[in-house]
Amino acid sequence: MKKTTILLIWVSVSFTTVFAQEKIFANYFDIEVNSPKNTEVIGRIHLERNKDVLTNPIPKSYQFAIVSQKDNLFDIKTLFDPAGRIMGILSAKQKLNANFLGNQKLTVVLKDDNKQLNSFTITVKVVKETLLKTLYNRYKDYTVSTEGSRMYGRKVFKDEKIAELIGELGRNNGKFASFGFYGKNPATYKSPTGKKIEYEWTQVATNIGGLGYAYAKSKKYGPNGQPADREQLKNALYSAINAYTESVPVEGSDVVINGKPIGPYTGDGFINLRMHNLVEKQIAGHQWVVSDPLIAPSVHLMPDMMTDIAKGNKQAERVYYNFVRFYQTQMAETPPRRDITGSDDKEEDRWDVIQDTLRSSGAWADANLGHRSRWLLAMPIIWADYNRPLTYVQYWYSDFYNDKPFKGMSFSPGWSPNGVAGDVARWMTKNKVPTHEYAQSGFQPDGTISHHVAAGTDMAMFAYGFEWLTDCFVGFKQFKNTDFKLADDVYQFPADRLEKIYPKMIYKNQLDFLVTGRSYAEDLKKFVTRNYLESFEKLEKAKSKETRLTNQEALQNVYDKIKNNKFESSGTDAFWVNEFLVHRRGENEKPFYVSLKLKSKRTVGAEDFDKIRKTWYAGYGILPLKIRGNEYAHNVLANFDWHALPGLTEEWRTDSIPFASSQASLPGDNEVGGVTADGANGMGIYHHFPREKYSSATALKSYYFINDKIIALGNNIKRLRPGQQKNIVTTVDQSSFINPLTIFYNGKTEVIEPSKSVNLAFEITTPIWLHTGEKGYIIYPEGKQNIVIKTGKEVNTTDPDIANNTPNFIISIDHGLNPNKDAGYFYSLVPNVSSKDMDAVLTKYQKEIVYKKEADAHGVFTDKTWELAFFKPSSITVADLTVKAESPALMILKDNGNKWKVTMSNPSPVIDKQQLVFHVSKPLKAGKYEYSLGGIYPRKGEFVTITSEEKGSKIVVELADKRDEAFYNYQAELYNAAPVSIEIDK
C-alpha cells in the first residue's frame, strides 16, 4: 500500500495592536492540508467578555473581518452561540494543497459596525496532523482503560442491555425511566429514596458512561460494529446526554429560592445548592462524581459529533453546547472557598489566604488535581476548539478582582483562562505545590506530601500524595512534542521525589505502612512493584524529545534495583515536618529498617475511611522494626489488634475504635514532638498527650537510633481519662508470628510455637530478652514490671471481616490500671540476631548503654554518642556529659575522634522561636559555624555560635524564624524544626 503523508496547517497568533475595549482569545489554529474548500479551521476566535454575556451581552453589531492575508486562503464569519457568546470562525476558501507549506499570515480585526476595536495577526503553518487529532488519539484509549475507569462510570453493559437501554431512551426522550429529577427544580425535588439529588445525577451519569464505553469498545456498537447499530447508540447517547445535562443547573439563575437566583455567577446554580443543603458536602469539593462518567462518551463521540454538526445535525449541535454549559460545574467553588482573604474554617479555607501569593499557591492547590486531571485533559478534545477558554466561571479570571489587592490578582495566581489548550497544559504543571506552614496541602521541604489538612499536617505518600505527584504524567504525555510541551522543571519535580524520597521509605520492596495515608491496609509490595515502578516508566514515556532530567542516571539505578528487589540503603533521615524518622542499614551491612511516627498539635497520623477504624493510634509514637520486610505486610495487619501498635503507650482497650471523620484521631495536644538525625544516627522526642477523648494515657517518650541499637525510653506515664478501665501498656512489638518466640525471663527459657495461642503474663525484676526470626527484644525493668505476651487467637483482632490465618504476637509492658508516679520503661529492639546470641547481646548492651530519665529530660550514651531529649527547659547528666537546654530541644553529640559532630533541632516549632540555647559541660572550640539544612533540596541555613563558659561551652543555634521569611522562601515556620548539624575540631 502506498504510504500517504498528511500535512497540516497550524495557525498561531501574535497581537500587533490590542485595544482596551475587548480582550481577544486567538492563540492557536490548525487545519489539515488537502482539506477541501469550506473546511473549518480548528480553533475559533473568542472574547474574554464571553464569560459575562448574561449580565453584559455582546452587541450583535460586533463582527470579525480579515483585512490582509498573503495568499487569500481563508474566509472568516462571525457566529453567536446559543448563550450569546461571539466567535470568529475561519474556513478554507479553497483546497489547501502542499504548495501552502510554510507560513501564512492573516491580519484580523474586531469591529463594532464600522468602528475597529482590535487588530491582531494569526500565523498559519503546515504540520503533519492537527493538535486535536494528536490529543484525541493519545487520550481516547485511556478513557476506557482500567486505569481510567471513572471516565465511563466503571460500568460495562452487555450488548443485550445496550439494546434495552436504547429502547428505553427512545421511548422517554433520552430519560432513564427510573429517575424523576429530569426537568425538576433541585430546590423542590424530593427523591423517592430520600437521598439528595446528586445521587440520581451520579447514577444517570454512570449509565451514560456505560453506553459511552460500548460506543468505544463493543463489537456490535463500537467502531467496528454494524453501522446501523452504531448509529442507534450514537443517537441514544445524544438524547441521554441532552436530557441529563439540561437537567443539571449551572447558572445562578437556573435555581430560584425565595424569588431570588441562587447566585450571580456561572456555576452557582450547581455549587450553591450546597449552601442551601440541597446537595451533600462531598459533591461541593468532588464535582467530578457527576461528570467523570461522561468523559469517555464525550471524547469518543467527538469525531462523529463534529461531522454531524458540519452536516447541520441540530441534535449533535445541542449536545456540543450542552457540554459547554454542563462542564462549567467543574470549576465552580462554594462561596467560602472563593474567599481569597481566608476564613476561620480550615476545611473551607482549603488553600489558605489566596491573596498571599508568597504562601499560597491559589485555588486547587491540593492533591485533588489528580482527580481533576481526568476532566481537564478531555476539555481540549470536547471543546474541539483550542481557543475557547477552559471555563466561563467568572472568579477564575484576573479581572474579577479589579486588580485588588494587587494588579493581576487571580484565583490561581499567574493564570486567567485564555484558551483551553494552553489552559490545560498550564494546569498540568500545577502539581508543584510547596507548603509554607503547617496544615497546608502540598509538598513539604522535608520531602513528604500532605493532602487532607483540615485537622493538621498529614503524611500521604500513597493516597493521595502519590497520585498528586504522578497522575499528571498522563497530561505530560498528552502535550509532549507539541507546541504546548512542558518545561524540564515540571518533569524534574516528580523525578526528584521518586529518586530521592520514596526509596528511603521502601524496604524489601514494601512501602512503610505508617506513611501511606488512607492506604495503610493495602498491599504495599504491590504498590512498589506496580504503582511506583510504573511511574518511572510513565514519566519516561511522557518526556518530549528535548526533555532533560539532571538525575536520569540515578533514576534508572533506583528503578533497576527496586525492580530486581536489590535496593538497599544505609542512613538515618528525619522527615521533620511530618515528625517521621527512618533509620536503616543495608549497604554492605546486614539490612534492617526501623521507623518512627509521631504527632503533635501540628500533625496527624494516618487517615481512616474504613467502617471499622484501625489507624487511630498510627502516629502516637509508633516504632516498627523490619528485617525480612514482611513483618507488617497487609496480610499481617489484617489480623492486628490496632489498640496495640508497636511503640504505643496507651490503655489496652478492647472496644471499637470510634467511627467518625477520616481524621477523627486528631492532632495531639502536645507542643513537643519531633525528630532529628545526622545522616547516620537519629532520635525522637514525644510528649504523648492526646486531644481526642478515646485515648486514656499521657507519657513522656523518647527514641534513640545509634548504629544498630534501637532504644526506647518512657516515664511520667499517667492515666489522663477514665477510658474503658483497662490497664495502660507500652507495646514493644506486634508483628507477624512465623518463627518460634523465645522468652528468657526470671532465669528460665520458654518457647512459644507459631501454632500456639497464649496469653502469658509475668512479673520481672531483672532484664529479660525475647526473640523471633531475626528480631530480638531486651526489656530492662525499673523495679518490678509486668510483661504481657499474646499470640495467635489470643490477639484481639480489630477487624474480623478482613482477618485471615496469619498469626501475630504482641509483647507489652503493663503499667497497670492507674500507673504510679514512677511508671516508665526502657527497652531495646535488636536487629539481625539469633536466639543463641541474645544472652551475649543483653550483657553487651548492659555494659555499653548508659541512660538517664529525669522528670523533664531523657538521655542515652553509647558508641561515643550522646542523644538527649529535653521536654522542657532542664538539665540532664548522662555518663560524663551534662547539658542544660533553655527550651524543649533535641541534641546528638558524637565523638568522631578529632572532631565533634553536634546535631540539634527544635521539637516545638513556632515561627517566633529564634534560637536554641544549650550549656554543655565539655569544652568545644569557640566560633561561628555556618550550617546547611537537609530535605528534598538541601539549602543554606544560618549559623551556630559557640562560646566558652566556665569549664564547658554555650551553644546558640539561630533558627529559621519570621525575620527570615524571604530567606527561606516563606517556609521559615517549617524549617524552624529542621535538624541543624555542624562539625567542630577538637
Secondary structure, 3 states (H helix, E strand, C coil): CCCCCCCEEEEEEEEEECCCCCCEECCEEEEECCCCCCCECECCEEEHHHHHCCCCCCCCCEEEEEEEECCCCEEEEEEECCCCCEEEEEEECCCCCHHHCCCEEEEEEEEECCEEEEEEEEEEEEECCCHHHHHHHHHHHHHCCCCCHHHHCCCCCCHHHHHHHHHHHHHCCCCCCCCCCCCCCCCCCCCCCCCCHHHHHHHHHHHHHHHHHHHHHCCCCCCCCCHHHHHHHHHHHHHHHHHHHCCCCCEHHHCEECCEECCCCECHHHHCCHHHCCCCHHHHHCHHHHCHHHHHHHHHHHHHHHHHHHCCCHHHHHHHHHHHHHHHHHHCCCHHHHCCCCCCCCCCCCCCCCCCCCCCCCCCCCCCHHHHHHHHHHHHHHHCCCCCCCCCCHHHCHHHHCCCCCCCCCCECCECCCCHHHHHHHHCCCCCCECCCCCCCEECCCCCEECCCCCCECCECCECHHHHHHCCHHHHHHHCCCCCCCCHHHHHHHHHHHHHCHHHHEECCEECHHHEECCCCCCHHHHHHHHHHHHHHHHHHHCCCCCCCCCHHHHHHHHHHHHCCCCCCCEEEEECCCCEEEEEECCCCCCEEEEEECCCCCECCCCCCCCCCCCCCCCCCECCEECCCCCCCHHHHCCCCCCCCCCCEEECCCCCCCCCCCCCCCCECCCCEEEEECECCEEEEEEECECCCCCCEEEEEEEEEECCEEEEEEEEEEECCCCCCCCEEEEEEEEECCCCEEEEECCEEEEECCCCCCEEEEEECCCEEEEECCEEEEECCCCCEEEEEEEHHHCCCCCHHHCCCCCEEEEEEEEECCCCCCCCEEEEEEECCCHHHHHHHHHHHHHHCEEEECCCEEEEEECCEEEEEECCCEEEEECCEEEEECCCEEEEEEECCCEEEEEEECCCCCCCCCEEEEEECCCCCCEEEEEEECCCCCEEEEEEEEEEECCEEEEEEECCCHHHCCCCCCCHHHHCCCCEEEEEEC
